[in-house]
Amino acid sequence: MTIQLINYKTKKDLKNNIGQELNYKETNIFKNEYKENGTVIGCNFDRSFFAKITIENNIIKKVS
């Protein structure tokens, strides 16, 4: 699990993008933490929400 900076204003916006690729910004300068298959934890720029995002083959499958 990693923390990513995701480019969505609300969790609802993120959920509306299930079936699409995740729009994110890598936050670790030493290595890429994004996973093509797996689960990541993300937050928006303001940190007004956090989300657990399940990704399969670079596609958002589930948001909780």
Residue, then its C-alpha position, 0 to 999 in steps of 0.5 A: m500500500t502506498i499513498q498517492l496524490i490523486n487528481y480528483k476533487t471529491k471521492k464521488d469524482l473518483k468513484n465516477n471514474i471506475g473503469q478508467e485509468l487512475n489520474y495521479k501524481e507520483t509522490n516518491i522521488f526515489k521510486n515509483e510506488y504506483k501498482e498496475n495490479g493491487t491496492v493503493i491509498g490515495c488522497n487529494f491535494d487538500r487531503s480532504f478525503f482518502a481512498k483505498i483504490t483497487i487497480e487491475n491492469n491499470i484500471i480502477k476496479k473499486v474505491s472505498 
